[in-house]
Amino acid sequence: MNRSIIFIISIYLAGCLMDKKIIPERYKGLITQNEYDIVINHSTNFIKRHGEIDSIEDGVIYVKLNGNDPEQIHELSLDNLIRYCNQEEDVLKWKEIIESHFTKFITQENIDRNDFDTSAMVYKVDFQETFTTLVFDFPGTFETIDRETIGLWKIPIDTLFEIAQNNINKQEIEISEAKENINEIIYTFFSGDYSSSYVRDITKNADFAIGEYGAFICIPTRGSSFISPIKNKESIKVLGKLQSLTKKFFDEDPGSISPNIYWYYNNKFLKLETTDSKINIPGQLKKMMN
């Protein structure tokens, strides 16, 4: 795989800010106030050995980790951890669960994307050489959802992807049109982190960018995507511009995903192969346009 983690699919967890000593509303029914205090106590004792705690608010511990940018504050959510603890009746074992949970986060903080263990990940392959992963979307950070967590929820994975995509579809995306001529059009989709996830649902979010023979689509980063409708043979001429545009964003912008160009047709994304930097048109597309 070129890049292990691709665009972010978000599942939102609601919650209002509350005093750090009071159990958040969303945890009630899972644990008691006293049990919440135990989680906070074990969590802070462990985290203090690896960094400086800035604050604790609404089930999130804000911390500056040792060895990282001293100005960077990480947001460590307790949502998954609370559910793990809830599954263990023996409170005396919670300390081990808590320390194991945060150890995984701290050791993964600087892991290369290609080093992720896909056996624990919940993902789909929509675009070749990429993964579509489910994550929690917390303020300022994403947290990957693993299979163990899914098992606690007892919700089908396909249903979770539908929920996630529906949440993505509500995001504000800046959409513009760049038009060379009637046959060479590039639609740009920009946002902070959601553009590539947004165009995954192209038929619902960008049906205007689909031509008679489908569309060329690029997802260089999480926050940038490009689509060009394929109307006829002349539409092929846009590929050179798409290729250079995609490479520029992939190389220079944060959150890189893929430098590839894909052909969308009949609800499938097919990667366009290249030979010596020359883009090869799929045989099926050639036949359709002849």
C-alpha positions in Angstrom: 0.0 0.0 0.0 1.3 3.5 -0.8 -0.5 5.2 2.1 -2.1 3.2 4.8 -4.6 5.6 6.2 -6.7 7.5 3.7 -9.5 10.0 4.1 -11.2 10.4 7.4 -14.7 9.2 7.9 -16.1 10.8 11.0 -18.6 9.6 13.7 -19.5 12.4 16.0 -19.9 12.0 19.7 -22.0 14.8 21.3 -21.2 16.2 24.7 -21.3 19.6 26.4 -18.5 21.0 28.5 -18.8 20.2 32.1 -16.6 20.6 35.2 -13.8 18.0 35.1 -14.9 16.6 38.5 -18.4 15.8 37.3 -19.0 12.7 35.3 -20.0 13.7 31.7 -23.7 13.0 30.9 -22.8 10.5 28.2 -21.0 8.2 30.7 -24.0 8.0 33.1 -25.4 4.5 32.9 -22.0 3.1 32.1 -20.1 4.0 35.3 -20.8 5.9 38.5 -19.2 9.2 39.7 -16.9 7.3 42.0 -15.8 5.0 39.1 -15.2 8.0 36.9 -13.0 9.4 39.6 -11.0 6.2 39.6 -10.5 6.4 35.8 -9.4 10.0 36.1 -7.0 9.2 38.9 -5.3 6.2 37.1 -5.2 8.1 33.8 -3.6 11.2 35.2 -1.1 9.2 37.2 0.1 7.4 34.1 0.0 10.3 31.7 2.0 12.5 34.1 4.9 10.0 33.6 4.8 10.8 29.9 4.0 14.4 29.7 2.3 17.5 31.3 -1.4 17.6 31.7 -2.9 20.9 30.6 -6.5 20.4 31.7 -9.3 17.9 31.9 -12.7 18.8 30.4 -15.8 16.7 29.5 -14.0 13.4 29.4 -11.0 14.7 27.5 -7.5 15.0 28.9 -5.4 17.7 27.3 -1.7 16.9 27.5 1.7 17.9 26.2 3.7 14.7 25.5 7.4 14.4 26.3 9.6 14.4 23.2 7.0 16.2 21.1 6.5 19.9 20.2 6.3 21.5 23.6 3.5 23.8 22.3 1.4 20.9 20.9 -1.5 19.8 23.0 -2.9 16.3 22.4 -6.5 15.6 23.3 -6.9 12.1 24.9 -10.6 11.1 25.0 -11.8 8.8 27.6 -14.8 7.6 25.6 -13.4 4.2 24.5 -11.6 3.7 27.8 -14.8 4.2 29.8 -16.4 1.4 27.7 -13.5 -0.9 28.2 -13.6 -0.4 31.9 -17.3 -0.9 31.9 -16.8 -4.4 30.5 -14.5 -5.4 33.5 -16.4 -5.8 36.7 -13.3 -6.0 38.8 -12.4 -2.4 39.4 -8.9 -3.4 40.7 -8.1 -4.4 37.1 -8.9 -1.0 35.7 -5.5 0.4 36.3 -3.9 -2.2 33.9 -6.6 -1.5 31.3 -6.1 2.2 31.5 -2.3 2.1 31.3 -2.5 -0.4 28.4 -4.9 2.0 26.6 -2.7 5.1 26.9 0.5 3.2 26.2 -0.9 2.3 22.7 -1.6 6.0 22.0 1.7 7.2 23.2 3.7 4.6 21.2 1.6 5.1 18.1 2.0 8.9 18.1 5.0 8.9 15.7 4.4 5.6 13.9 4.7 5.7 10.1 1.4 5.2 8.3 2.7 2.1 6.6 3.3 0.5 10.0 -0.3 0.2 11.2 -1.6 -3.2 11.9 -4.6 -3.5 9.6 -5.9 -6.6 11.5 -7.2 -4.3 14.3 -8.5 -1.6 12.0 -12.0 -1.2 10.7 -11.7 -0.2 7.1 -12.8 -0.5 3.5 -10.9 -0.2 0.2 -12.8 2.3 -1.9 -9.8 3.7 -3.8 -6.9 1.3 -4.7 -3.8 1.7 -2.5 -5.7 3.4 0.2 -7.8 2.5 3.3 -11.1 4.2 4.2 -11.1 4.1 8.0 -13.6 4.8 10.7 -12.6 7.3 13.3 -14.0 9.4 16.1 -13.9 13.1 15.3 -13.0 14.9 18.4 -12.1 18.7 18.6 -8.6 19.0 17.1 -7.9 15.3 16.8 -9.1 12.0 15.2 -9.1 8.6 17.0 -9.1 5.4 15.0 -11.9 3.0 15.9 -10.7 -0.6 16.2 -12.5 -3.9 16.0 -12.6 -4.3 19.7 -14.6 -1.1 20.1 -17.0 -2.1 17.3 -17.6 -5.4 19.2 -18.7 -3.5 22.3 -21.3 -1.6 20.3 -22.8 -4.6 18.5 -23.6 -2.4 15.4 -22.9 -3.8 11.9 -19.8 -2.3 10.3 -21.7 -1.3 7.1 -24.2 0.6 9.3 -21.4 2.5 11.0 -19.9 3.5 7.6 -23.4 4.8 6.6 -23.6 6.8 9.8 -20.1 8.2 9.2 -20.7 9.1 5.6 -24.0 10.9 6.6 -22.0 12.9 9.1 -19.4 13.8 6.5 -22.1 14.9 4.0 -23.1 17.6 6.5 -19.7 19.2 6.5 -19.2 22.6 4.8 -17.1 22.0 1.6 -15.9 24.9 -0.6 -16.7 23.8 -4.2 -15.4 25.7 -7.2 -15.3 25.2 -11.0 -12.3 25.7 -13.2 -13.3 25.6 -16.9 -10.8 25.6 -19.8 -13.6 24.9 -22.3 -16.9 23.0 -22.4 -15.1 19.6 -22.3 -12.3 20.4 -19.9 -13.7 21.2 -16.4 -12.2 20.6 -13.0 -14.3 20.9 -9.9 -12.3 21.6 -6.7 -13.4 20.5 -3.2 -11.6 22.1 -0.3 -12.2 21.8 3.5 -10.1 21.3 6.6 -10.1 17.5 6.7 -13.2 16.2 5.0 -13.0 16.8 1.2 -11.8 13.4 0.2 -14.4 11.7 2.5 -17.0 13.9 1.0 -16.3 13.0 -2.7 -16.4 9.3 -1.7 -20.2 9.7 -1.9 -19.9 11.3 -5.3 -23.4 10.4 -6.5 -25.0 12.3 -3.6 -22.5 15.1 -3.2 -21.2 15.8 -6.7 -23.5 14.3 -9.2 -23.0 17.5 -11.3 -19.4 16.4 -11.8 -20.3 13.1 -13.4 -20.3 13.0 -17.2 -21.8 10.4 -19.6 -18.7 8.2 -19.2 -18.2 8.9 -15.5 -15.5 11.2 -14.0 -11.8 11.5 -13.2 -11.3 11.9 -9.4 -8.2 12.8 -7.3 -7.9 12.7 -3.6 -4.3 14.1 -2.9 -5.1 15.1 0.7 -7.8 14.9 3.3 -8.7 18.5 2.7 -8.5 18.7 -1.1 -10.1 16.7 -3.9 -10.6 17.3 -7.7 -13.2 15.9 -10.1 -13.5 16.2 -13.8 -16.5 15.0 -15.7 -15.9 12.7 -18.7 -18.2 13.9 -21.5 -16.4 12.7 -24.6 -12.9 12.0 -26.0 -11.9 15.7 -25.6 -12.3 15.3 -21.8 -9.2 13.2 -21.8 -7.1 16.3 -22.4 -7.7 17.4 -18.8 -5.6 14.5 -17.4 -2.3 16.4 -17.7 -3.5 19.3 -15.6 -5.1 16.9 -13.1 -1.9 15.0 -12.7 0.2 18.1 -12.0 -2.4 19.6 -9.7 -2.7 16.4 -7.7 1.0 16.0 -7.4 1.4 19.6 -6.1 -1.2 19.2 -3.4 0.0 15.7 -2.5 3.7 16.9 -2.1 3.0 20.2 -0.4 -0.2 20.0 1.7 -0.7 18.2 5.0 -2.8 15.1 5.3 -1.5 13.5 2.1 -3.4 10.5 0.8 -2.7 9.5 -2.8 -1.1 11.0 -5.9 -3.2 8.8 -8.2 -6.0 9.6 -10.6 -9.1 7.4 -10.5 -11.8 6.8 -13.0 -15.3 6.7 -11.4 -18.0 4.8 -13.3 -20.9 2.6 -12.1 -20.2 3.2 -8.4 -16.5 2.0 -8.7 -13.2 3.9 -8.5 -10.5 2.5 -10.8 -6.9 3.7 -10.5 -5.4 4.9 -13.8 -2.0 3.2 -14.3 1.0 5.2 -15.6 3.9 4.2 -17.8 7.0 6.5 -17.6 4.7 9.2 -16.2 2.2 8.7 -19.1 -1.3 8.1 -18.0 -2.9 4.9 -19.5 -6.6 5.1 -20.3 -8.5 2.0 -19.2 -9.6 -0.2 -22.1 -13.2 -0.2 -21.1 -13.3 3.6 -21.2 -11.7 3.7 -24.6 -14.3 1.3 -26.0 -17.2 3.3 -24.5 -16.0 6.5 -26.1 -15.4 4.9 -29.6 
